[in-house]
Amino acid sequence: MKRLLVLIFLTFLCSCALQARDRNARLQSVVNSFRKEEGFDLVTLGTPVIKLLLMAYDKSAESPENRAAADLFRDIKKLVIADYSDCPPEVKEQFRKELDDIFSDEEPIMEVSENGSLVVIYGELSEDGTRIRNVSLREDGDGSLIFLNGSVSVEHVTDLSGGAPLPA
C-alpha cells in the first residue's frame, strides 16, 4: 500500500513538473511565433548575459535597494520581455487569446492595479513558500509580457515591494 501511495505521489510530482515545463515551452513558442509581427518587440536574455549584467551591476550597486534588485535576479536562467503595444489590434487580440489559453489552468499569485493598468503575476510557489519559480508578468492594457525562467526569493520580492507580503 505504501508503495502505491509513493508511486501515486511521484506521478503527481512528475505531472506538475511536466505541466510547468509545458507552460514554459508554450510561452516561448507563442512569443517566437509572433516575433516577426509588425510592432512586436522581443528581448531575450540568457544565463551568460544575465550573469555578466549582474557582475557589472554588483560593482555599482551601493544602496540596499540596488543590492536587493540584483539579488532578485541571481537564480534567473532566462529573461524574456515581449512588448506588443504597437501591434495592429487583430495581432494584439490573437496574442492575448494565446496567452489566455496558456494561463487558463493557473491561478495568479498576485494582481496589481495602478493607474488603470492591471498586471497579473503568475508563478509556482515552492513547497516551503520561500521561492517563486517561472514568474510571468502579464499586462494586457498596453500589451506586455515578462517571463523569468528560474526562481526568485519571496523575501527579495517583498523587500522590493516595500514589505507587502504575497497573498496566501
C-alpha positions in Angstrom: 0.0 0.0 0.0 2.9 2.4 0.9 4.5 1.7 -2.5 1.2 2.5 -4.3 0.9 5.8 -2.4 4.5 6.7 -3.1 4.0 5.8 -6.8 0.9 8.0 -7.0 2.7 10.9 -5.2 5.7 10.6 -7.6 3.4 10.5 -10.6 1.7 13.7 -9.3 5.0 15.5 -8.9 6.2 14.5 -12.3 2.9 15.7 -13.8 3.3 19.1 -12.0 6.9 19.4 -13.3 5.9 18.5 -16.8 3.0 21.0 -16.7 5.4 23.7 -15.7 7.9 22.7 -18.4 5.0 22.6 -20.9 3.9 26.2 -19.9 7.5 27.4 -20.4 7.8 25.8 -23.8 4.4 27.0 -24.9 5.1 30.6 -23.8 8.4 30.5 -25.7 6.7 29.0 -28.7 4.0 31.6 -28.8 6.4 34.5 -28.3 8.6 33.1 -31.1 5.6 32.7 -33.4 4.7 36.4 -33.0 8.3 37.9 -33.1 8.0 38.8 -36.8 4.7 40.6 -36.5 4.7 44.3 -37.1 5.1 46.2 -33.8 6.1 43.1 -31.8 9.3 43.8 -29.9 11.1 41.0 -28.2 14.2 40.9 -25.9 15.6 37.6 -24.6 18.5 37.4 -22.2 20.1 34.0 -21.4 22.1 33.0 -18.4 25.5 34.2 -19.6 24.2 37.7 -20.4 22.3 37.9 -17.1 25.4 36.8 -15.1 27.5 39.5 -16.9 25.0 42.2 -16.2 24.8 41.1 -12.5 28.6 41.3 -12.3 28.7 44.8 -13.7 25.7 45.8 -11.5 27.3 44.4 -8.3 30.3 46.7 -8.7 28.0 49.8 -9.0 25.2 48.7 -6.6 25.9 50.7 -3.4 22.4 51.1 -1.9 20.5 48.3 -0.2 17.6 48.7 -2.7 20.0 48.1 -5.6 21.5 45.1 -3.9 18.1 43.7 -3.3 17.2 44.2 -7.0 20.4 42.4 -8.1 19.8 39.6 -5.6 16.3 39.1 -7.1 17.9 38.0 -10.4 20.6 35.7 -9.1 18.7 32.4 -9.9 17.2 33.6 -13.2 18.2 31.5 -16.2 16.4 33.3 -18.9 14.5 36.6 -19.1 12.0 37.2 -21.9 10.3 40.6 -22.5 7.7 40.9 -25.2 6.1 44.3 -26.0 3.1 44.1 -28.3 1.7 47.6 -27.6 2.5 48.7 -31.2 0.9 45.7 -32.9 -2.2 46.0 -35.0 -5.4 45.3 -33.0 -6.0 41.9 -34.6 -2.5 40.8 -33.7 -2.9 42.0 -30.1 -6.1 40.1 -29.8 -4.7 36.9 -31.2 -1.6 37.1 -28.8 -3.9 37.7 -25.9 -6.0 34.7 -26.8 -2.8 32.6 -27.0 -1.8 33.8 -23.5 -5.3 33.2 -22.2 -5.0 29.6 -23.4 -1.6 29.1 -21.7 -2.7 30.6 -18.4 -6.2 29.2 -18.3 -5.4 26.5 -15.8 -3.4 28.7 -13.4 -4.4 31.0 -10.6 -2.5 34.3 -10.4 -0.1 34.7 -7.5 -1.0 38.4 -7.4 -2.8 41.1 -9.4 -1.6 44.7 -9.2 -3.7 47.6 -10.5 -2.2 51.0 -10.9 -3.3 54.0 -12.9 -6.0 51.9 -14.6 -3.4 49.2 -15.7 -3.7 45.6 -14.4 -0.6 43.5 -14.1 -1.3 39.8 -13.4 1.5 37.8 -11.9 1.7 34.0 -12.4 4.3 31.6 -10.9 4.8 28.4 -8.9 5.3 28.8 -5.2 7.8 26.3 -3.7 6.5 23.9 -1.1 8.2 25.8 1.7 6.9 29.1 0.4 10.3 30.8 0.1 10.8 30.8 -3.7 8.7 31.5 -6.8 9.6 29.6 -9.9 8.9 30.7 -13.5 7.4 34.1 -12.9 5.3 35.6 -15.6 4.0 39.2 -15.5 1.2 40.0 -17.9 -0.2 43.4 -18.7 -2.8 43.3 -21.5 -3.7 47.0 -21.4 -0.6 48.4 -23.1 0.5 44.9 -24.2 3.5 43.4 -22.4 4.7 40.1 -21.1 7.7 39.4 -19.0 8.8 35.9 -18.3 11.5 34.9 -15.8 12.7 31.3 -16.2 14.2 30.3 -12.9 13.3 31.2 -9.4 13.2 34.3 -7.2 13.1 34.6 -3.5 9.8 35.7 -1.9 11.9 37.6 0.7 13.5 39.7 -2.1 10.2 40.3 -3.8 8.6 41.5 -0.5 11.6 43.7 0.3 11.4 45.4 -3.1 7.6 45.9 -2.8 8.0 47.8 0.5 7.4 44.8 2.7 3.9 43.9 1.3 3.5 40.2 1.7 2.4 37.9 -1.1 -1.2 36.7 -0.8 -1.6 33.2 0.6 
